[in-house]
Amino acid sequence: MKWIQYWWIVIMIAVLISTPAVFAAHEEDKGPEKFGRYEFKEQDIAAATDECDAGGAAGPEFVPTVRDNEPNLALLKDAKPEASSQLEGWCPRRHCVEYLNDGFYNNCRSWIIGPIPGWAQIDMGDVANVNRIYFASDHAQNFQDRKAVDFDILVATTKADPDSEANTWTKIYTHKGDPISETTEFTFKDVEARWLRLHIRADGGARVDEIEIYGGRDPMAVEPDAKLTTTWAEIKTE
């Protein structure tokens, strides 16, 4: 009987060793496709999962279209991503510029910078009021490398000059400190912007799995004299 118990233990250990690790998913729900007068990009998670080269890590997870009753301006239907570069040899399997605002978190739907210093930005399509953003290196925390540690948040209303030092850009936030790993909120005073840019300085191959952009009021109700006259309470959702 002892030899039977011995071989049973050996078999169980072999099964455990040969079974791949399973990573827990956050399973965020899909947000609304419209919010008042705002329409968002399509989030086809079946297609994203099929295209994903996850390598055993977490696959795509939904990015919110709405947070705290505010639309994610980076996910507006006409919002466009741009970057100074991307890591060579991976796109479209992973790390593409278009994954900066494709509506999905995690490594296989992330962007990784090429040469540093460099930048990633979102063109929201029109001037808006913004006062906070979110981004992470890897939302699911399966990867602990390529964390941004030294970067600026810049905005522009008239031109997205490739040079982050151009006078068309306004610096609204500087980070030099803890590496950004989890999905993290960065807040700043209300400011007008059409383009919002992360300008990354420190070497280390920074990864951004999604940029989210929000404003405190009706973000597109920006008057020519820079006065914001419409509040969220006056917006009627459909």
SEVEXMI-531110 format. One line per 3 residues: number of its first residue (from 1); their letters; for each residue x, y, z of N, C-alpha, C. Coordinates in steps of 0.2 Angstrom, whole numbers. Layout:
N
NUM = A = X Y Z X Y Z X Y Z; ...;
***
This chain:
238
1 = MKW = 4 -6 0 0 0 0 4 6 0; 10 6 3 14 12 4 17 14 -3; 19 9 -7 21 10 -14 16 13 -18;
4 = IQY = 10 12 -17 4 15 -21 3 22 -19; 4 23 -12 3 30 -10 9 34 -13; 15 31 -13 21 35 -15 20 37 -23;
7 = WWI = 18 32 -27 17 34 -34 12 39 -35; 6 38 -31 1 43 -31 4 50 -30; 8 51 -25 11 58 -23 15 60 -29;
10 = VIM = 19 55 -32 24 57 -38 19 60 -44; 14 56 -45 9 58 -51 6 65 -49; 4 66 -43 1 73 -42 6 79 -42;
13 = IAV = 12 77 -40 18 83 -41 19 84 -48; 19 79 -52 21 80 -59 15 84 -63; 9 82 -61 3 86 -64 4 93 -62;
16 = LIS = 5 95 -56 6 102 -53 11 105 -57; 17 102 -58 23 105 -61 21 107 -69; 17 102 -72 16 103 -79 10 108 -80;
19 = TPA = 6 110 -75 1 114 -76 3 121 -76; 1 125 -82 3 132 -82 0 136 -77; 3 142 -74 0 146 -69 -6 150 -73;
22 = VFA = -11 151 -69 -17 155 -71 -17 161 -67; -17 167 -71 -17 174 -68 -24 176 -68; -26 179 -62 -32 181 -60 -34 187 -65;
25 = AHE = -40 188 -67 -42 194 -71 -47 198 -67; -46 205 -68 -51 209 -65 -58 209 -67; -59 207 -73 -66 206 -76 -70 213 -75;
28 = EDK = -67 218 -77 -71 225 -77 -76 224 -82; -82 227 -81 -88 227 -86 -87 232 -91; -90 231 -97 -89 235 -102 -93 242 -101;
31 = GPE = -91 247 -102 -94 254 -100 -99 255 -106; -103 261 -105 -108 263 -110 -104 265 -117; -108 264 -122 -105 266 -129 -106 273 -130;
34 = KFG = -111 276 -126 -113 283 -127 -114 286 -120; -112 293 -119 -113 296 -113 -115 303 -115; -122 305 -114 -124 311 -117 -123 312 -124;
37 = RYE = -119 317 -126 -118 318 -133 -111 315 -135; -108 312 -130 -101 309 -132 -102 301 -134; -98 300 -140 -98 293 -142 -91 290 -142;
40 = FKE = -91 284 -140 -84 281 -138 -82 276 -144; -76 274 -144 -73 269 -148 -76 262 -147; -77 258 -152 -79 251 -151 -74 247 -147;
43 = QDI = -77 244 -142 -73 239 -138 -75 232 -139; -72 229 -144 -73 222 -146 -68 218 -142; -70 215 -137 -65 211 -132 -64 205 -135;
46 = AAA = -68 202 -139 -67 195 -142 -61 196 -148; -62 201 -152 -57 202 -157 -50 204 -153; -50 208 -148 -44 210 -145 -41 204 -141;
49 = TDE = -45 200 -139 -42 194 -135 -39 189 -141; -42 188 -146 -40 184 -152 -33 187 -155; -32 193 -155 -26 196 -157 -21 196 -152;
52 = CDA = -22 195 -146 -18 196 -140 -12 191 -140; -6 193 -139 -1 188 -138 1 189 -131; -3 186 -126 -2 187 -119 4 183 -116;
55 = GGA = 6 178 -119 11 174 -117 10 171 -110; 4 169 -108 2 167 -102 0 172 -96; 1 178 -98 -1 183 -93 -8 185 -95;
58 = AGP = -11 190 -91 -18 192 -92 -19 195 -99; -25 194 -101 -27 196 -108 -30 203 -107; -33 205 -113 -36 212 -113 -42 212 -107;
61 = EFV = -42 218 -104 -48 220 -100 -50 227 -101; -57 228 -100 -60 234 -102 -57 240 -99; -56 245 -102 -55 252 -99 -61 255 -99;
64 = PTV = -63 259 -93 -69 262 -93 -70 268 -98; -76 268 -101 -78 274 -105 -80 280 -101; -82 278 -94 -85 283 -90 -82 282 -83;
67 = RDN = -79 287 -80 -77 286 -73 -80 292 -69; -83 291 -63 -86 296 -59 -90 301 -62; -95 298 -67 -99 302 -71 -96 307 -76;
70 = EPN = -90 305 -78 -86 309 -83 -84 305 -88; -85 307 -95 -82 303 -100 -75 303 -101; -72 297 -103 -65 296 -104 -64 299 -111;
73 = LAL = -61 305 -111 -60 309 -118 -55 305 -122; -50 301 -119 -46 297 -124 -49 292 -128; -55 290 -125 -59 285 -129 -64 287 -133;
76 = LKD = -65 294 -134 -69 297 -139 -68 294 -146; -74 293 -150 -74 290 -156 -68 292 -161; -67 299 -161 -62 302 -165 -55 303 -162;
79 = AKP = -54 301 -156 -48 302 -153 -42 298 -156; -36 301 -157 -31 298 -160 -25 298 -156; -21 292 -156 -15 291 -152 -9 293 -157;
82 = EAS = -4 295 -154 3 296 -158 8 295 -153; 14 294 -156 20 293 -151 26 294 -155; 32 296 -152 38 297 -155 41 291 -158;
85 = SQL = 40 285 -155 42 279 -157 39 273 -154; 40 267 -156 38 261 -152 43 256 -152; 43 251 -148 48 246 -147 47 242 -154;
88 = EGW = 53 241 -157 53 237 -163 52 230 -162; 49 226 -167 49 219 -167 43 216 -164; 38 220 -161 32 217 -158 26 218 -161;
91 = CPR = 24 224 -163 18 226 -166 16 222 -172; 11 219 -173 4 221 -170 3 216 -164; 7 211 -162 6 207 -157 5 210 -150;
94 = RHC = 10 215 -149 10 219 -143 13 226 -144; 12 230 -140 16 236 -139 15 241 -145; 9 242 -148 8 246 -153 6 253 -151;
97 = VEY = 8 258 -155 5 265 -154 -2 265 -153; -6 262 -157 -13 262 -157 -16 259 -151; -12 256 -147 -15 253 -141 -15 258 -135;
100 = LND = -12 264 -136 -12 269 -131 -19 271 -129; -24 270 -133 -31 272 -132 -36 267 -136; -34 261 -136 -39 256 -139 -44 253 -135;
103 = GFY = -45 255 -128 -50 253 -124 -49 247 -120; -42 245 -120 -41 238 -116 -34 239 -113; -34 237 -106 -28 236 -102 -24 230 -104;
106 = NNC = -18 231 -101 -13 225 -100 -8 225 -105; -3 221 -104 3 221 -107 2 220 -115; -2 215 -117 -2 213 -124 -6 219 -128;
109 = RSW = -9 223 -124 -12 229 -127 -9 236 -125; -3 235 -124 1 241 -122 5 244 -127; 8 250 -126 13 253 -130 20 253 -126;
112 = IIG = 25 252 -129 32 253 -126 36 258 -130; 39 262 -127 43 268 -130 49 264 -133; 52 267 -139 58 266 -142 64 270 -139;
115 = PIP = 67 274 -143 72 278 -140 69 283 -135; 73 285 -129 72 289 -124 77 295 -124; 75 301 -123 68 304 -122 63 303 -128;
118 = GWA = 57 303 -126 52 302 -131 45 303 -128; 40 302 -132 33 304 -129 27 300 -133; 22 300 -129 15 297 -132 10 302 -130;
121 = QID = 5 303 -135 0 308 -134 -7 306 -137; -12 309 -135 -19 308 -137 -21 315 -140; -24 315 -146 -27 320 -149 -35 319 -148;
124 = MGD = -38 323 -144 -45 322 -142 -50 324 -148; -47 328 -153 -51 330 -159 -54 337 -158; -54 340 -152 -56 346 -151 -54 349 -144;
127 = VAN = -54 355 -143 -51 358 -137 -56 356 -131; -54 354 -126 -58 351 -120 -55 354 -113; -59 354 -108 -56 355 -101 -54 348 -99;
130 = VNR = -48 348 -96 -45 342 -93 -42 343 -86; -43 339 -81 -40 340 -75 -37 334 -72; -37 328 -75 -34 322 -72 -33 317 -78;
133 = IYF = -28 312 -77 -27 307 -81 -26 300 -77; -26 295 -80 -24 288 -77 -20 285 -82; -15 281 -80 -11 276 -84 -7 272 -79;
136 = ASD = -5 266 -82 -1 261 -79 4 258 -83; 9 255 -80 14 251 -84 10 244 -86; 7 241 -81 3 235 -83 -3 234 -78;
139 = HAQ = -9 235 -80 -15 236 -75 -15 229 -71; -14 223 -74 -15 217 -70 -9 215 -66; -4 219 -67 2 218 -62 6 212 -63;
142 = NFQ = 5 209 -69 9 203 -71 16 204 -72; 18 211 -74 24 213 -76 27 218 -72; 33 218 -69 35 223 -65 41 227 -68;
145 = DRK = 42 227 -74 47 230 -78 45 237 -81; 49 240 -85 47 246 -89 42 251 -86; 44 253 -80 39 258 -76 42 265 -77;
148 = AVD = 37 269 -79 39 277 -80 41 280 -73; 47 283 -73 49 286 -66 50 293 -67; 51 296 -73 53 303 -74 50 305 -80;
151 = FDI = 44 309 -79 40 311 -85 36 318 -84; 34 321 -89 30 327 -89 23 326 -92; 18 329 -90 12 329 -93 11 336 -96;
154 = LVA = 10 336 -103 10 342 -107 3 343 -110; 1 349 -112 -5 350 -116 -4 355 -121; -8 355 -126 -7 360 -132 -14 361 -134;
157 = TTK = -16 367 -137 -22 368 -140 -22 370 -147; -16 372 -150 -16 374 -157 -12 370 -161; -7 366 -158 -2 363 -162 2 357 -158;
160 = ADP = 2 351 -161 6 346 -157 13 345 -160; 17 350 -158 24 350 -161 28 344 -159; 32 341 -163 35 335 -161 40 337 -155;
163 = DSE = 43 343 -155 47 345 -150 43 347 -143; 44 343 -138 41 344 -132 43 351 -129; 48 354 -131 50 360 -128 47 366 -132;
166 = ANT = 44 365 -137 41 370 -141 36 374 -137; 35 381 -139 31 385 -134 24 384 -135; 22 379 -140 15 378 -141 12 373 -135;
169 = WTK = 17 370 -131 16 365 -126 16 369 -119; 11 367 -115 11 369 -108 12 363 -103; 17 364 -99 19 358 -94 14 359 -88;
172 = IYT = 10 354 -87 5 355 -81 7 350 -75; 12 345 -76 13 340 -71 20 338 -72; 24 337 -67 30 333 -67 31 328 -62;
175 = HKG = 33 322 -64 34 317 -60 41 314 -60; 44 314 -54 51 312 -53 51 308 -46; 50 302 -46 49 298 -40 48 291 -41;
178 = DPI = 42 289 -37 41 282 -37 39 279 -44; 41 273 -46 39 270 -53 32 269 -53; 29 271 -59 22 270 -60 20 263 -62;
181 = SET = 18 259 -58 16 252 -60 9 251 -61; 5 252 -55 -2 251 -56 -6 257 -59; -12 256 -61 -16 261 -64 -17 267 -59;
184 = TEF = -14 272 -61 -13 278 -56 -16 284 -58; -19 288 -54 -23 294 -56 -18 300 -54; -17 305 -59 -13 311 -59 -18 317 -60;
187 = TFK = -19 321 -55 -23 327 -55 -19 333 -55; -23 338 -58 -20 345 -59 -25 350 -60; -24 356 -60 -29 361 -61 -32 361 -68;
190 = DVE = -38 363 -68 -42 363 -75 -38 367 -80; -37 364 -86 -33 367 -91 -37 365 -98; -36 369 -103 -39 368 -109 -33 364 -113;
193 = ARW = -36 359 -117 -31 355 -121 -35 352 -127; -31 351 -132 -34 347 -138 -29 340 -138; -23 342 -137 -18 336 -136 -15 336 -129;
196 = LRL = -15 330 -127 -12 328 -120 -6 323 -121; 0 325 -119 6 321 -120 10 319 -114; 12 313 -114 17 311 -109 24 311 -112;
199 = HIR = 28 315 -109 35 316 -111 39 312 -106; 42 307 -109 46 302 -104 54 303 -105; 57 304 -100 64 306 -100 69 300 -98;
202 = ADG = 67 297 -92 72 292 -90 72 286 -94; 78 283 -94 79 277 -98 76 271 -94; 74 266 -98 71 260 -95 66 257 -99;
205 = GAR = 64 259 -105 59 256 -109 52 257 -106; 50 263 -105 43 264 -101 38 260 -106; 33 257 -102 27 254 -105 21 258 -102;
208 = VDE = 16 259 -107 10 262 -105 4 258 -108; 0 255 -104 -5 251 -106 -11 254 -108; -13 260 -106 -18 264 -108 -18 271 -105;
211 = IEI = -19 276 -109 -20 283 -106 -27 285 -106; -30 287 -100 -37 289 -99 -36 297 -97; -41 300 -100 -41 308 -99 -48 310 -97;
214 = YGG = -49 314 -92 -55 316 -89 -55 324 -88; -61 327 -88 -62 334 -86 -67 334 -81; -67 340 -77 -72 340 -71 -78 343 -73;
217 = RDP = -79 346 -79 -86 349 -81 -87 346 -88; -92 349 -91 -93 347 -98 -87 348 -102; -83 343 -103 -76 344 -105 -76 348 -112;
220 = MAV = -81 347 -116 -80 350 -123 -84 357 -123; -86 360 -117 -90 366 -117 -85 371 -115; -80 373 -120 -75 378 -119 -76 384 -123;
223 = EPD = -77 389 -120 -79 396 -123 -72 399 -126; -73 403 -131 -67 406 -133 -63 411 -128; -67 413 -123 -64 417 -118 -61 413 -112;
226 = AKL = -61 406 -113 -58 402 -108 -63 401 -102; -69 403 -103 -74 402 -97 -78 396 -98; -78 392 -93 -82 385 -94 -89 387 -91;
229 = TTT = -94 387 -95 -101 389 -93 -106 384 -92; -104 378 -94 -109 372 -93 -106 367 -88; -110 365 -83 -108 361 -78 -111 354 -80;
232 = WAE = -109 349 -76 -111 342 -77 -119 341 -75; -121 345 -71 -128 345 -69 -133 347 -74; -130 351 -79 -134 353 -85 -134 348 -91;
235 = IKT = -130 343 -90 -130 338 -96 -135 333 -95; -139 332 -100 -144 327 -100 -142 321 -103; -141 315 -100 -139 309 -103 -144 306 -107;
238 = E = -142 302 -112 -147 299 -117 -150 293 -113;
***
